[in-house]
Amino acid sequence: MRQQNNKKPEQSMSPPVWRLILPLLLVLAAVFIWWLTLPSEPTTAPASATNHPAAESATVPTPKPAVAPPTPATAPSPGAPDYVGRQACAGCHAEQTAQFTGSHHDQAMQQASAETVLGNFANQTFEFGGVTSRFFERDGQYWVNTADAEGQYDDYQVDYTFGVYPLQQYLLALPGGRYQAFSVAWDARPSEEGGQRWFQLNPDVNGDNPVKALHWTGRQFNWNLMCAECHSTNLERNFDAASNSYSTRWNEIDVSCEACHGPASDHLQWAASPDSHPDMADTLGLSLRFDERQGVNWQINASGHPERSMPRSSEKEIQACAACHSRRAQLFDDRQDAGLLVENYLLSTLDQGLYHPDGQIQDEVFVHGSFLQSKMYQAGVTCSDCHNPHSLELRLPGDGVCLQCHQADQYQTPKHHFHSTAAGSACVDCHMPATTYMEVDPRRDHSIRIPRPDLSVSLGTPNACNQCHNEQSPEWAADHVQQWYGHTPQGLQQYAETFALARAGAEGADGALVALLNDDSQPAIARATAASLLQSWPGPEVAQSLFVALRAEDPQIRLGALQAVAGYPPVTRWQLVNHLLDAPERVVRLQAAGQLLDIPPEEMRGADVERLRKAQESYLAAQQANADDASAQLNIGVFYQTRRQLALAEDAYQQALKLDPYFIAAYINLADLYRASLRDPDAERLLNEGLKRLPEAAPLHFSLGLLKVRSKQMDNALASLRQAVSLDPDTARYRYVLAVALNSEGQHSDALAEIDKGLQRNPNSQTLLTLRQQLQSGQP
C-alpha cells in the first residue's frame, strides 16, 4: 500500500475489504506525502532549529580547516532588483538599524568567534545516552569531539553559531557541502534559571536506545535543507543531484533588512531621485512596502470594544512573517518576493499531532497557524501591532501591549480575570499559555483564546487554568469558570468536538465537518482543516460542499478542499478541480495538478489537453527543483508510476531512500511498485531492509503483512499485522485488517477480541463498529 504522512480518521461507513488490503491510489501519495512537517516515525517530531522534520545518516568527515563564508548568491536576472546589503540601508534608516542590531534576527546565524560563541568550550565534556561529547578550542577555533550515527568518534570544527537565546546551536560540516545543527546545545539562560550548561536536544530519541533516523548527522538536522532559508538572507541551496552535494550561498548570513523587504536596489534608485522614478511612487521601489499600519489607529467603538480605524486590506506584513514563522512545506526553490506565502509554501492545517482538537498548539508550529485562529486576526491585528519588527521586542512590556487597545479599567481588574494577586492575572497567562519546545524554549499560543477547562474534561485538551493550578484537576477549573460566569464561555473557536469526532472516525463526523466548512464565522484555517478531513468521507453530499469550497476566495480553504478529493474517481476529480489549474496562486495550481496526475492528457478534449499537460509538467518541474528533498523524490516516483514509467519511478524512489534511508513512505511506495511489477521477493527484501533500520515502524510491519496476505502466507502475515498493531495500537485501520485476516483464517473469536481492543482505544471508530456488527451477524 502507499503510505501517507498524515493519519486520517477512519471512514464513517465500513469500506469493502479490498480497499483496506490493496494499495491506496497513487494520487493519495502525490499530495499528502509532501508534508515535511509531519514525520511518519516517530509521531512526535523532535525539536530543532528547523521547520520541517526529515532524517538521513551521513559519513563523518575528518577534521578540516576553517571555511570562508559562502560566495554571495547569484546575480538576479536582467531588470530584476538586486540585493544591496544592510549597510546600504543603514545610512538613511539609522533608528531601525540600531533596533535591529543585536536582535535575534541579527544573530540568527554568525561565524563562530570569541564574540559570537556563547558555549563553554574550555575542554568541557557532556555525556548522554552513552555518548560523551567534548567541547574544546584548538588553534583559535572551536571544536566538538563526538560520535557519528555508528558510534565512531571524530573531531568536528564549529564553523557557525545558530541562534542565540534561550539556546544556541552550532553548525558542523559534513561532506558534500552539508552543515548539521549539532543536537547538544548550549543553554544561554542565566545560571539562576538553570542555564549556562550543555544539554541534549530531543532526549527521548537520544537516550540509551537512540533513534538513528534522528541522529544529528541526519537530515532532521541538515542546515541546507531544513534551516538555512529562515536564518539567512536570499539563500540559494544549490543542490547538485549528480554529486549529491550542496554549494549553498547567501547574500547575508543572518535575517537582514532585505529578508523581509526584498531586494532594495530599486529603492536606492528611488531614494536618490524620487522625481526620476514616478512609477515607484507607491512602492518607493520596494518589493514589499509595509504600509498597512500607516495612518491607522485603534479606537474604542460604540460597543466599548477596540476597532481598527480602517479595515486591514492586505496581508503583506503577516505573510512576510509567516514565510518563516509557520509550519509549512516549501514547494519552490526559486527567488520570490518576501511575503508571498501562497506563491512558495503550503501551510499546514490544524492536523493531528501538530494541534490539539481545539486548535491549541501541540507540536512546534511557529505561531502563524495559531494566530490565524484568533479573534485578533479577524479584527485586523497585524504582527507589528504587538511586536517591533526590527528589535522583535514587544512594543510595551507585560500587559501594556494588550492595553494599547483594551481598556485597563475593563480588563486589568479582578472583575475580568478573577485573580486577587498579580500571579496568574497577566493577559498572556490566561489567553496565550506557553508550551516549552527544545527543552528550554517556551512559545506562547497565538490563538489568543478563552480558557476552556470544560474541554479538558471532555476531550483531554490542555487549558490555561491548570497550567498554573497544576495541582488541581480540570473538573476543579471548569467548576470555577462556571461559578464565575454562571455559564461556560465558548469563545470564537468552535471546532474542538468536530475535530475530535473526525480524528476518531466517529459516526456523524462528516456532517459536523461539512457544517464547519460552511460556517464562515469560523477561522479559515479551521474550515480548511475540516475540508481536508472530509477525504475520509467521499460521497455526493460531501462532494457538493467541496465543489463550493474549491471556489472559495481564501486559497487556504481551496487547498484544504483539494486534499479531500483524492478518493474520488478521476472523472469526478477533473470536474471538481480542473478550474484550479488556472488559479492565481501557483501553490494552488501545483496542488491541483497533483490531484490529476493519473489522468492522461490525451484523454482530454480541445484546449484541456494542453492545459493538463502543462500543469503536469509544471508539477514535475517543481519536484525536480527540490531534488534534495526526499519527499519531492517520492512525488517524482508517483508521477512516473502513474504513467507506467516504472524504471523512472523506481529510480526516484531509490533516490529518496538515498537521501533519507529512514523515509518510511519511500520504502512502502517502492515495495508496492515491486509488487505491482510481480516482484514480490524484491518487495519483501526492501521492507525487511527498512525494518532493519526502523524496527519499530508500524507502517512497514503493516505493509509487510499485506504483502504476506497477497502471497497467502497467512501465519507470517498475521505476525506482521500483530506487530503493527502492537507498535501503533491507536490506528484503527491496522486493527481492522488484522481482524479481517483473523476471521478469514477461521479465528472468529480472536477477530472479535481484536475489534473490542480497538474500540476500547477508539470507541467512536465507525469502521470497527461496523466490522464488529458484520462479524457478529455472520457476514463475510
C-alpha angles and dihedrals in degrees: 000000000000117000124229121201092217119071109222131192121266118263117272092235125046108263123216113277093245090064090061100045101038123073118279116250114279091239091067091066094044093069109023103043090064093082109112089176096067113059117206095217125052101022093219112067115225115243118248139139091284139092101221132034126234135142141220137157120228141187114262115237129225116253114288135192123263114289129230118237113276118268111268116267118276121277118267123253116277112287094016119117117259134219113257104180133243095280089068088055098044096070094067100023102051096146094052091045091053090051092047095049109097094010123133089257090053090051098038090115130000139169110265112259141137088271097050106033110089099175125097107255095168093124092292123167130208123190126197133153093356094306120113115201120193123203116203146148126243129175091350092305133108120244142183124203108201145135129276124222090280094051097255115141126225141153119262126191119228105231101170142016117230118207126340115222144071083357138006126212128196129225117227125189127242127180121287097042092293123149121197128202103230112235095222104080138184118251101224096188119110115277091245087062092050096267137120093078142102114254139176120251115218096014090177091068099032100055132100091310101039124193104237091201088067099045116133091249092061134088094269087073098033108130097199095060105021109033116012101080093064097040099051140044122255095351121191114194093198097194117185110207095194093060096026089230142122134229095185118186139180140182095226128014095227139037098288135171097286093049086077105021097041128230109338107200092107090048090056090052091050093047091051093051117004094175090057092058108047089157088067096051094107099039098033084225093294123135086220122022110191100212100136092110095042109123091358127124138170118244138175113259128211091275091057094251128121115260133183112247089226126020116254104257101186142020101222095127097041093049093046089057093040092058085081105011095067141073102251146134119246106227101178133044101195122105115270132172112274115262100035095120096165091048094060113014142052108219116216117239127221092294128172110268092028100057135019115246091266092053098257115143117270109159123029103289102160103235107275099089089050095048091052088063094055131104087225091063091049090050092056103262115156129200094258092055085077105018131052100236093213103042092027089219123129112271089237130013124256117337089353092089090058094042089062084084108009117072114245095217089057102041110018092066137090087247086071106029099028093219123124094201135048091250108099095002098097113115093239093050091067104025103032108033116184131237119198118232131179087027095278108035116094114199122194122229107245096199085094094210138170111260111258110191087161088069089051087058096047102031107017095242118150123255135199095237095062092043087073098025093048092152090064130072127248087246089059091052094045091051091052092051090050091050093049097051103021087235139040111271110228105198127199100295108082106169110083095105092043094054092043090054092046094049089052093047089235127174111268094024092116092057091048091050092050090050091051092046090054095045106098091184089073125080114277092235090058092048089049089052091051090051093051093049090055089076086089092059108050115175144118097279093047090045090055091056091045090051088061094041091052087062097047119131092233109079091210091064090048090051092050091050090049089061090054098058096064094100097053123098115268094254091053092047090051092051092048102045112017092099089063091066082081097043116139092237115072094210088059090048090050095049091047090054089048089060092053101048094113094056112092110224090224088067090064127085134231117336092355090075093066094036092058095041092053092045092052092046090051089050091053092046091053091053092047090051087061094048092144090063114089090208091057090051088052090053090049088053091051090048092056095039091058087057093048089244088139099167091057091044091051091050091052094049090048090050089052089055091046089055092043118015088185097056104125096191092056091054091050096046094046091047089052090050088054091048092050088050091053090252098127094151089057090048091051092047091050095048091049089049089053091049091054087061096035108028092166097050103123094193091059092050089047092050091048089050091054090049090053091048090056091049091048093242092137099167091055091041092055091048092053094044091049090051091052090051092046092052095043109022094165097064103095092195092065092050092045093056092044090053092048091050092048092049091049088056092053094257093128098156092047089052092053090046090055091050091051091051089051092049090051087062097033106025092171097051102130091192093059093041091053093046091051090051091050094049094045090052091049097249116149 
